[in-house]
């Protein structure tokens, strides 16, 4: 019913025009949705500031001559106020666009224009929301064709069940010529300020950062929706060179840049490097600059495809997860119900113990679970300049220190290291740290002069009831004995001695204590650990068999030696009785006669 009638009469074409005299001959015709009926001629004459027309009589009912007007100033433009049609509100009921009257509309809600970006299903007040499939025109474009297309499936292209539409850009608004949507389940979306409507799900998995190993196996297991980036440089990668994260096929924003605030929502794609010559598996994405952050409307991409975050090579030094539980110490014994099977692949910082893996195999059942871990080849944390360094993590089983192993990575962040840890699937396996055993509350004191290695045993004892712990020795030379001593020395029947030297400051080493039985200095042995704490040593000791014991290093002069006081032992003394020392007990002796030292040269014969 435009122009006051059911059918419009319009100028179909100009047949002739006299510019000098200001007149023209027009061909006019009826129009509904197409040209209709017979053609007529009408003469037009341009007066000083207006036109007059010699119009024929047309014998069709409900036909009206139509006057050209400035659409932007028309008083017949309808106003669209429905807030339920705002995009990104996740409302799927309430839209009434199926009851629209066909015609021109000015949008008076949201951003004052229809949505020009594909919506998600169940939005804008209906199950199947629609959007205008081309950007708004410029003022100079005049009236342009467009389509309102509907999203009927998040995994399908957003161009289903499209309807014809028109657009006109005015100086201060955009006008839309709309038809009613198909039915109550279809709606036409109004563009809204997504920065106000949506917070965005964090894309904060550490595998998205640069410097992550390919073993991270990250991928975009995403629900359709809006996302923000709180890690790295707080934005997605925009070039292939920036896309160096922990995934098999890294992805980046094909736009090659990020939009300004004034650009609003910008349509682009995320594409992936599969090793082919060109980017592959590209997915639609919308991006908007919210001033303080960016939002990305993303879709799932499938296994092995992961979108990378722009970040520095050492971004894991600021984007890591913390492991600070007391039970992670390799010395922890209180519980055995812990397991790290719920930890995801990623970068972690230990904030307990020494903040790093132990390099020696821990005792079974230590460390909170039943199978503690250690890193035998990580003797030193690499330098900052070394970057990300690979190492091997091993887990201790009851009977072996090499039960299972996996690859890990370490990065020196200056004040602390961070570790890339793989997900563990074996129950009761744990990630553990070396303990701060040098602290006074972490060790026991062993102080007993009966244990001095060269002290002859008067009351036989043993260490068969010794509890497993770290011990600091405060007798004798303050360290464990390293020499094989006779039986019945050091306070026990079968004395033990440590083979191998003591470690340097800060080092922790594995050693064996051998026990002497009769003339065999290595009759049996027991594994111990030794830690150099700078001013003293610590020993990780456990119970021995009955009548076996650890001995303490001592100076022979510090113990009372047996006396050899025979007056006839002088090198010039002669005796009628022959001496026989082959039954002399092994041990330290003191001469008390003559010069009180053993002779150096054979006596003269006389």
C-alpha positions as CSV (number, residue, x, y, z in Angstrom):
1,X,0.0,0.0,0.0
2,X,2.9,2.4,-0.6
3,X,2.0,5.7,-2.3
4,X,-1.5,5.5,-1.0
5,X,-2.7,2.7,-3.2
6,X,-2.4,-1.1,-3.6
7,X,-0.4,-0.7,-6.8
8,X,2.1,2.0,-7.6
9,X,2.5,3.9,-10.9
10,X,6.1,4.7,-11.6
11,X,8.3,6.0,-14.4
12,X,9.7,2.9,-16.1
13,X,12.0,4.8,-18.3
14,X,12.7,8.2,-19.9
15,X,11.9,8.1,-23.6
16,X,13.2,11.6,-24.6
17,X,14.5,14.6,-22.8
18,X,15.0,18.2,-24.0
19,X,17.6,19.7,-21.7
20,X,17.4,23.1,-23.3
21,X,13.6,23.5,-22.9
22,X,13.4,21.5,-19.7
23,X,10.9,18.9,-20.7
24,X,10.9,15.1,-21.0
25,X,8.8,12.3,-22.3
26,X,8.4,9.4,-19.8
27,X,7.1,5.8,-20.1
28,X,5.0,5.0,-17.0
29,X,3.6,1.7,-15.8
30,X,2.1,-0.1,-12.8
31,X,4.3,-1.9,-10.3
32,X,3.5,-4.3,-7.5
33,X,6.4,-6.6,-6.9
34,X,7.2,-6.5,-10.6
35,X,6.2,-4.2,-13.5
36,X,2.5,-4.8,-14.2
37,X,0.0,-3.9,-16.9
38,X,0.2,-1.7,-20.0
39,X,2.6,1.1,-20.7
40,X,1.6,4.8,-20.9
41,X,3.3,8.0,-21.9
42,X,3.4,11.1,-19.8
43,X,5.0,14.5,-20.6
44,X,7.0,16.2,-17.9
45,X,7.9,19.9,-17.8
46,X,10.5,21.4,-15.4
47,X,9.4,24.7,-14.0
48,X,11.6,27.0,-12.0
49,X,12.0,24.8,-9.0
50,X,9.5,22.0,-9.6
51,X,8.1,19.6,-12.3
52,X,4.6,19.3,-13.7
53,X,3.3,16.2,-15.5
54,X,0.6,15.7,-18.1
55,X,-0.7,12.4,-16.8
56,X,-3.0,10.0,-18.7
57,X,-6.0,8.3,-17.3
58,X,-5.3,4.7,-16.3
59,X,-8.2,2.3,-16.1
60,X,-6.9,0.0,-13.3
61,X,-8.4,-0.1,-9.9
62,X,-6.3,0.7,-6.7
63,X,-3.5,2.3,-8.8
64,X,-1.9,5.4,-7.4
65,X,0.7,7.8,-8.9
66,X,3.8,7.6,-6.7
67,X,5.9,10.6,-5.6
68,X,9.7,10.4,-5.2
69,X,10.8,11.3,-1.7
70,X,14.0,11.3,0.5
71,X,13.7,7.9,2.2
72,X,15.9,9.1,5.1
73,X,13.3,11.9,5.8
74,X,10.2,9.9,5.3
75,X,7.6,10.0,8.1
76,X,6.4,6.5,7.1
77,X,9.5,4.7,8.4
78,X,8.5,2.2,11.1
79,X,10.5,2.0,14.3
80,X,11.9,-1.4,15.7
81,X,12.1,-1.4,19.5
82,X,12.2,-5.1,20.4
83,X,15.0,-5.7,23.0
84,X,14.5,-9.4,22.9
85,X,15.9,-9.5,19.4
86,X,19.3,-8.2,20.6
87,X,22.1,-10.6,19.6
88,X,24.3,-12.5,22.1
89,X,21.6,-12.5,24.8
90,X,21.0,-16.2,24.5
91,X,17.3,-15.9,24.5
92,X,15.3,-18.3,22.3
93,X,11.8,-17.1,22.9
94,X,9.8,-13.9,22.6
95,X,10.7,-12.7,19.1
96,X,7.7,-11.3,17.1
97,X,9.5,-10.6,13.8
98,X,7.3,-13.2,12.1
99,X,4.5,-10.7,12.6
100,X,6.3,-7.7,11.0
101,X,4.5,-5.7,8.4
102,X,6.6,-5.5,5.2
103,X,8.3,-2.2,4.9
104,X,11.1,0.1,5.9
105,X,12.3,0.1,9.5
106,X,14.6,2.1,11.6
107,X,16.3,0.1,14.4
108,X,15.9,1.9,17.8
109,X,17.5,-0.7,20.1
110,X,21.0,-2.2,20.6
111,X,23.5,-0.6,18.2
112,X,20.6,0.8,16.1
113,X,21.1,-1.6,13.3
114,X,20.5,-5.2,12.4
115,X,23.2,-7.8,13.0
116,X,25.6,-8.2,10.1
117,X,27.5,-11.1,11.8
118,X,26.2,-14.7,11.9
119,X,24.5,-15.5,15.2
120,X,24.3,-18.8,17.1
121,X,21.2,-20.9,17.3
122,X,18.9,-20.1,20.3
123,X,19.6,-16.4,20.2
124,X,17.8,-13.2,19.4
125,X,14.5,-14.4,20.8
126,X,14.1,-17.6,18.7
127,X,15.6,-20.9,17.9
128,X,16.7,-19.9,14.4
129,X,18.1,-16.3,14.5
130,X,18.9,-14.4,11.3
131,X,21.3,-11.7,10.2
132,X,21.9,-9.5,7.2
133,X,24.4,-11.2,5.0
134,X,26.4,-8.2,3.8
135,X,27.9,-5.1,5.6
136,X,25.9,-1.9,5.8
137,X,26.1,0.3,2.7
138,X,27.6,3.8,2.6
139,X,25.4,6.9,2.1
140,X,26.5,7.1,-1.6
141,X,25.4,3.5,-2.3
142,X,21.7,4.4,-2.2
143,X,19.3,1.5,-1.8
144,X,21.1,-1.9,-2.0
145,X,19.9,-5.5,-2.2
146,X,20.6,-7.8,0.7
147,X,19.3,-11.0,2.3
148,X,18.3,-11.9,5.9
149,X,19.8,-15.5,6.3
150,X,19.1,-17.7,9.3
151,X,21.3,-20.0,11.4
152,X,19.5,-23.4,11.8
153,X,22.5,-25.4,13.0
154,X,25.7,-24.2,14.6
155,X,27.7,-26.6,12.6
156,X,26.2,-25.6,9.3
157,X,26.8,-22.5,7.2
158,X,24.8,-19.5,8.4
159,X,23.0,-19.0,5.1
160,X,19.8,-21.1,5.5
161,X,16.3,-20.0,4.5
162,X,17.3,-16.6,3.3
163,X,14.8,-13.8,2.7
164,X,15.1,-10.8,0.4
165,X,15.8,-7.4,2.1
166,X,17.0,-3.9,1.2
167,X,19.2,-1.4,3.0
168,X,19.6,2.4,2.8
169,X,22.4,4.3,4.6
170,X,21.4,7.7,5.8
171,X,23.7,10.3,7.5
172,X,22.7,9.2,11.0
173,X,21.1,5.8,10.6
174,X,20.7,2.7,8.5
175,X,17.2,1.8,7.2
176,X,16.1,-1.8,6.4
177,X,13.3,-3.0,4.1
178,X,12.1,-6.2,5.8
179,X,9.6,-9.0,5.3
180,X,8.2,-11.0,8.2
181,X,10.4,-13.9,9.3
182,X,9.1,-17.4,8.3
183,X,7.4,-18.3,11.6
184,X,7.7,-18.0,15.3
185,X,10.9,-20.1,15.4
186,X,12.7,-17.6,13.2
187,X,13.9,-14.1,14.3
188,X,15.8,-11.2,12.9
189,X,18.8,-10.2,15.1
190,X,19.6,-6.7,16.2
191,X,23.3,-5.9,16.6
192,X,24.1,-5.2,20.3
193,X,27.3,-4.2,22.1
194,X,28.8,-7.7,22.7
195,X,31.3,-6.1,25.1
196,X,28.5,-5.3,27.4
197,X,26.5,-8.5,26.9
198,X,29.3,-11.0,27.1
199,X,32.2,-11.6,29.5
200,X,33.8,-14.3,27.3
201,X,35.0,-17.8,28.3
202,X,38.8,-17.6,29.1
203,X,41.1,-19.3,26.6
204,X,43.7,-19.9,29.3
205,X,45.2,-23.3,28.5
206,X,48.9,-23.0,28.7
207,X,49.4,-25.1,25.5
208,X,48.2,-22.1,23.6
209,X,51.4,-20.1,24.5
210,X,54.6,-20.0,22.4
211,X,57.3,-22.3,23.5
212,X,55.1,-25.2,24.3
213,X,56.2,-28.7,23.1
214,X,54.2,-30.5,20.5
215,X,53.5,-33.2,23.1
216,X,51.0,-30.8,24.6
217,X,48.5,-32.1,22.0
218,X,46.3,-29.1,22.4
219,X,43.2,-28.6,20.3
220,X,40.1,-26.4,20.1
221,X,37.6,-28.5,21.9
222,X,35.3,-25.5,22.1
223,X,31.6,-24.9,22.3
224,X,30.3,-22.3,19.9
225,X,30.5,-19.0,21.7
226,X,32.5,-15.9,22.7
227,X,36.0,-16.2,24.2
228,X,38.7,-13.9,25.6
229,X,42.4,-14.4,26.0
230,X,43.8,-13.7,29.6
231,X,47.3,-15.1,28.9
232,X,50.3,-14.2,26.8
233,X,49.8,-10.9,25.0
234,X,46.0,-11.1,25.6
235,X,45.2,-11.8,22.0
236,X,45.2,-14.5,19.4
237,X,48.1,-15.0,17.0
238,X,47.6,-13.1,13.7
239,X,50.5,-14.6,11.6
240,X,51.9,-18.0,11.1
241,X,55.1,-16.9,12.7
242,X,53.2,-16.0,15.9
243,X,51.4,-19.4,15.9
244,X,54.0,-21.6,17.7
245,X,52.1,-23.3,20.4
246,X,51.6,-26.8,21.7
247,X,49.4,-28.3,19.0
248,X,49.9,-30.5,16.0
249,X,48.3,-28.0,13.6
250,X,48.6,-24.4,14.9
251,X,46.0,-21.8,13.9
252,X,45.9,-18.0,13.7
253,X,43.6,-15.2,12.8
254,X,43.6,-14.7,9.1
255,X,42.6,-11.0,9.4
256,X,46.3,-10.4,10.0
257,X,45.5,-7.7,12.6
258,X,43.0,-6.8,15.3
259,X,40.2,-4.3,14.6
260,X,39.8,-0.9,16.2
261,X,37.0,-0.2,18.7
262,X,35.1,1.8,16.1
263,X,35.0,-1.1,13.6
264,X,32.7,-3.1,15.8
265,X,32.3,-6.9,15.1
266,X,34.6,-7.9,12.2
267,X,34.2,-11.2,10.4
268,X,37.3,-13.2,9.6
269,X,38.5,-16.8,9.7
270,X,40.9,-18.9,11.8
271,X,43.1,-21.1,9.6
272,X,45.6,-23.8,10.4
273,X,49.0,-25.0,9.2
274,X,48.8,-28.7,8.3
275,X,52.1,-28.8,6.5
276,X,50.4,-28.1,3.2
277,X,51.3,-25.1,1.0
278,X,48.3,-23.1,2.0
279,X,46.3,-22.6,5.3
280,X,43.7,-25.3,5.8
281,X,40.5,-26.2,7.7
282,X,39.6,-22.5,8.0
283,X,36.7,-21.7,10.5
284,X,34.5,-18.6,10.7
285,X,35.3,-16.3,13.5
286,X,34.1,-12.8,14.6
287,X,36.4,-10.5,16.6
288,X,35.6,-7.3,18.4
289,X,37.8,-4.8,20.2
290,X,36.3,-4.0,23.6
291,X,38.9,-1.4,24.4
292,X,40.5,-3.3,27.3
293,X,40.4,-6.7,25.7
294,X,39.3,-8.5,22.5
295,X,36.5,-11.0,22.2
296,X,36.4,-13.8,19.7
297,X,33.3,-15.7,18.5
298,X,34.8,-19.2,17.8
299,X,33.7,-22.7,16.8
300,X,35.2,-26.1,17.4
301,X,37.9,-27.1,14.9
302,X,38.4,-30.8,15.6
303,X,41.3,-32.9,17.1
304,X,44.9,-31.8,16.4
305,X,43.8,-28.3,15.4
306,X,44.5,-25.6,18.0
307,X,44.4,-21.8,17.9
308,X,47.6,-20.1,19.3
309,X,47.8,-17.1,21.5
310,X,50.4,-14.4,20.7
311,X,53.0,-14.5,23.4
312,X,56.7,-14.2,24.3
313,X,58.9,-17.3,24.0
314,X,59.2,-17.4,27.8
315,X,55.5,-16.7,28.5
316,X,55.4,-19.9,30.5
317,X,57.3,-18.0,33.2
318,X,54.2,-15.9,33.9
319,X,51.5,-18.3,32.8
320,X,51.8,-21.5,34.8
321,X,49.9,-23.4,37.5
322,X,51.2,-23.8,41.0
323,X,51.8,-27.1,42.8
324,X,52.3,-26.4,46.5
325,X,51.0,-29.4,48.4
326,X,53.2,-30.6,51.3
327,X,52.8,-34.2,50.3
328,X,54.8,-33.7,47.1
329,X,58.1,-33.9,49.0
330,X,60.0,-37.1,48.4
331,X,60.3,-37.4,52.2
332,X,56.5,-37.3,52.8
333,X,55.2,-40.5,54.4
334,X,51.9,-39.6,56.1
335,X,49.5,-40.6,53.4
336,X,49.4,-42.8,50.3
337,X,46.1,-41.8,48.7
338,X,47.4,-39.0,46.4
339,X,47.4,-39.2,42.6
340,X,48.2,-36.7,39.7
341,X,46.0,-38.3,37.1
342,X,43.8,-35.2,37.1
343,X,46.6,-32.9,36.1
344,X,46.4,-31.7,32.5
345,X,49.4,-31.3,30.2
346,X,51.0,-28.0,30.9
347,X,53.5,-25.8,32.7
348,X,53.8,-26.0,36.4
349,X,55.8,-24.3,39.2
350,X,56.6,-26.2,42.4
351,X,56.2,-24.0,45.4
352,X,57.2,-26.6,48.0
353,X,60.4,-28.2,49.0
354,X,63.3,-27.2,46.8
355,X,61.0,-26.4,43.9
356,X,62.5,-29.0,41.6
357,X,62.6,-32.7,41.0
358,X,64.8,-35.0,43.1
359,X,67.6,-36.5,41.0
360,X,67.8,-39.8,43.0
361,X,65.2,-42.5,43.2
362,X,63.0,-41.9,46.2
363,X,61.7,-44.5,48.6
364,X,58.7,-46.4,47.4
365,X,55.4,-45.1,48.9
366,X,56.9,-41.7,49.7
367,X,55.5,-38.5,48.2
368,X,51.8,-38.9,48.9
369,X,51.0,-41.9,46.6
370,X,52.5,-45.2,46.0
371,X,54.7,-44.3,43.0
372,X,56.8,-41.2,43.4
373,X,58.7,-39.5,40.6
374,X,62.3,-38.2,40.1
375,X,64.5,-36.9,37.3
376,X,67.9,-38.6,37.2
377,X,69.2,-36.7,34.2
378,X,68.2,-33.2,35.6
379,X,71.3,-32.8,37.8
380,X,71.3,-29.0,37.2
381,X,68.6,-26.6,36.2
382,X,69.6,-25.2,32.8
383,X,70.5,-21.6,32.3
384,X,68.0,-19.0,31.2
385,X,69.9,-18.7,27.9
386,X,69.3,-22.5,27.3
387,X,65.6,-21.9,26.7
388,X,63.3,-24.9,27.0
389,X,65.2,-28.1,27.7
390,X,63.9,-31.7,27.5
391,X,64.5,-34.2,30.4
392,X,63.2,-37.6,31.5
393,X,60.8,-38.1,34.4
394,X,60.8,-41.6,36.0
395,X,58.5,-43.2,38.5
396,X,59.5,-45.5,41.3
397,X,57.6,-48.8,41.8
398,X,58.1,-51.1,44.8
399,X,60.8,-53.1,43.2
400,X,62.3,-50.8,40.5
401,X,63.4,-47.2,40.0
402,X,62.6,-47.5,36.3
403,X,59.0,-48.5,36.3
404,X,57.7,-46.0,33.7
405,X,59.1,-42.8,32.2
406,X,57.9,-39.8,30.2
407,X,59.3,-36.8,28.6
408,X,59.2,-33.5,30.4
409,X,60.5,-30.0,29.7
410,X,62.1,-27.4,32.0
411,X,62.5,-23.6,31.6
412,X,64.7,-21.4,33.9
413,X,62.7,-18.3,34.7
414,X,65.5,-16.7,36.6
415,X,64.2,-16.8,40.2
416,X,62.6,-20.2,39.7
417,X,62.2,-23.0,37.2
418,X,58.9,-24.1,35.6
419,X,58.2,-27.6,34.3
420,X,56.1,-28.9,31.5
421,X,54.5,-32.0,32.9
422,X,52.6,-34.6,30.8
423,X,49.3,-36.0,31.9
424,X,49.8,-39.2,33.9
425,X,47.2,-42.0,33.6
426,X,48.6,-44.5,36.2
427,X,46.7,-44.3,39.5
428,X,48.7,-43.2,42.6
429,X,51.6,-41.8,40.5
430,X,52.7,-38.4,41.7
431,X,54.9,-35.5,40.7
432,X,57.4,-34.9,43.5
433,X,60.0,-32.5,44.6
434,X,63.3,-32.7,46.4
435,X,62.9,-31.9,50.1
436,X,64.5,-29.1,52.1
437,X,66.1,-31.7,54.4
438,X,68.8,-29.4,55.7
439,X,66.2,-27.5,57.8
440,X,66.5,-28.3,61.4
441,X,62.9,-29.6,61.7
442,X,63.5,-32.0,58.8
443,X,66.1,-34.3,60.3
444,X,66.9,-36.4,63.4
445,X,70.2,-36.1,65.4
446,X,72.3,-39.2,65.9
447,X,74.6,-38.6,68.9
448,X,76.1,-41.8,70.6
449,X,79.8,-42.2,71.3
450,X,79.3,-46.0,71.4
451,X,79.0,-45.8,67.6
452,X,82.6,-44.5,67.1
453,X,84.1,-46.8,64.5
454,X,87.3,-47.6,66.4
455,X,85.7,-47.9,69.8
456,X,85.6,-51.5,70.9
457,X,82.1,-52.7,71.6
458,X,81.3,-53.6,75.2
459,X,77.5,-54.0,74.9
460,X,76.4,-55.2,71.5
461,X,73.6,-53.2,70.0
462,X,72.1,-52.8,66.5
463,X,70.0,-50.4,64.4
464,X,67.3,-52.9,63.5
465,X,64.6,-50.6,65.1
466,X,65.9,-47.4,63.6
467,X,63.1,-45.4,61.9
468,X,63.6,-44.3,58.3
469,X,64.6,-40.6,58.4
470,X,67.4,-38.1,57.7
471,X,70.1,-38.1,60.4
472,X,72.7,-35.6,61.3
473,X,75.6,-37.1,63.2
474,X,77.0,-35.2,66.2
475,X,79.6,-37.6,67.5
476,X,83.2,-38.4,66.5
477,X,84.0,-36.7,63.2
478,X,80.3,-35.9,62.6
479,X,80.0,-38.2,59.6
480,X,79.5,-41.8,58.9
481,X,82.5,-44.2,58.9
482,X,84.1,-44.9,55.5
483,X,86.6,-47.6,56.7
484,X,86.1,-51.3,57.3
485,X,86.6,-51.8,61.0
486,X,86.8,-55.1,63.0
487,X,83.8,-56.9,64.3
488,X,82.5,-55.8,67.7
489,X,83.4,-52.2,67.0
490,X,81.2,-49.1,66.8
491,X,78.7,-50.4,69.3
492,X,77.6,-53.4,67.3
493,X,78.5,-56.9,66.4
494,X,78.6,-56.4,62.6
495,X,79.8,-52.8,62.0
496,X,78.9,-50.9,58.8
497,X,81.0,-48.6,56.7
498,X,80.1,-46.4,53.7
499,X,81.8,-47.0,50.3
500,X,82.4,-43.9,48.2
501,X,83.1,-40.3,49.1
502,X,80.9,-37.6,50.5
503,X,79.1,-35.2,48.0
504,X,79.9,-31.6,47.3
505,X,77.9,-28.8,48.9
506,X,74.2,-29.0,47.8
507,X,74.6,-32.4,46.3
508,X,72.6,-35.5,47.2
509,X,74.0,-38.8,46.3
510,X,73.2,-42.5,46.6
511,X,75.7,-44.7,48.5
512,X,75.9,-48.2,50.0
513,X,76.9,-49.1,53.6
514,X,78.6,-52.5,53.8
515,X,78.6,-54.6,56.9
516,X,81.6,-56.7,58.1
517,X,81.1,-60.3,59.2
518,X,84.2,-62.2,60.2
519,X,86.9,-61.3,57.6
520,X,84.4,-60.3,54.9
521,X,84.2,-56.4,54.8
522,X,81.3,-56.6,52.3
523,X,79.2,-59.4,53.7
524,X,76.0,-57.6,53.0
525,X,75.0,-53.9,52.2
526,X,72.2,-51.4,52.5
527,X,71.5,-48.4,50.3
528,X,71.5,-44.9,51.9
529,X,71.4,-41.3,50.7
530,X,73.9,-38.6,51.6
531,X,73.2,-34.8,51.4
532,X,75.8,-32.1,51.9
533,X,74.2,-29.2,53.7
534,X,77.3,-27.0,53.7
535,X,78.3,-27.2,57.4
536,X,77.3,-30.7,57.9
537,X,76.2,-33.9,56.2
538,X,72.8,-35.7,56.4
539,X,72.2,-39.4,55.9
540,X,69.0,-41.1,54.9
541,X,69.1,-44.2,57.0
542,X,66.7,-47.1,57.6
543,X,66.6,-50.1,59.9
544,X,69.2,-52.8,59.6
545,X,69.1,-56.5,60.5
546,X,69.6,-57.5,64.1
547,X,73.2,-57.2,65.3
548,X,74.1,-54.9,62.4
549,X,74.7,-51.2,62.9
550,X,76.0,-48.0,61.3
551,X,79.3,-46.6,62.7
552,X,80.6,-43.1,63.0
553,X,83.9,-41.9,61.8
554,X,86.4,-41.3,64.6
555,X,90.1,-40.7,65.3
556,X,91.8,-43.7,66.8
557,X,93.4,-41.3,69.4
558,X,89.9,-40.4,70.5
559,X,89.2,-43.9,71.8
560,X,91.1,-45.9,74.4
561,X,93.5,-48.3,72.6
562,X,94.6,-51.7,73.9
563,X,97.9,-51.5,75.8
564,X,101.1,-53.5,74.9
565,X,103.1,-53.1,78.1
566,X,105.6,-56.0,77.9
567,X,109.1,-54.8,79.0
568,X,110.9,-57.3,76.7
569,X,109.5,-55.9,73.5
570,X,112.4,-53.5,73.2
571,X,114.4,-54.1,70.0
572,X,117.5,-54.7,72.0
573,X,115.8,-56.8,74.7
574,X,116.4,-60.5,74.8
575,X,113.9,-62.9,76.3
576,X,114.0,-66.5,77.2
577,X,110.3,-66.7,76.3
578,X,109.3,-66.4,72.6
579,X,106.3,-64.2,72.0
580,X,103.5,-65.2,69.5
581,X,101.3,-62.3,68.3
582,X,99.4,-64.2,65.7
583,X,96.4,-64.5,67.9
584,X,96.4,-60.8,68.6
585,X,92.9,-59.3,68.1
586,X,92.6,-56.9,65.2
587,X,92.5,-53.3,66.4
588,X,94.4,-50.3,67.6
589,X,97.2,-50.7,70.2
590,X,99.4,-48.4,72.2
591,X,103.0,-49.3,73.2
592,X,103.7,-48.2,76.7
593,X,107.4,-49.3,77.1
594,X,110.7,-48.2,75.4
595,X,110.3,-45.2,73.1
596,X,106.5,-46.1,72.8
597,X,106.8,-46.3,69.0
598,X,107.1,-49.3,66.7
599,X,110.7,-49.9,65.6
600,X,111.6,-48.8,62.1
601,X,114.9,-50.8,61.5
602,X,115.8,-54.4,62.3
603,X,117.8,-54.8,65.5
604,X,121.5,-55.5,65.2
605,X,122.6,-59.1,65.4
606,X,124.6,-59.9,68.4
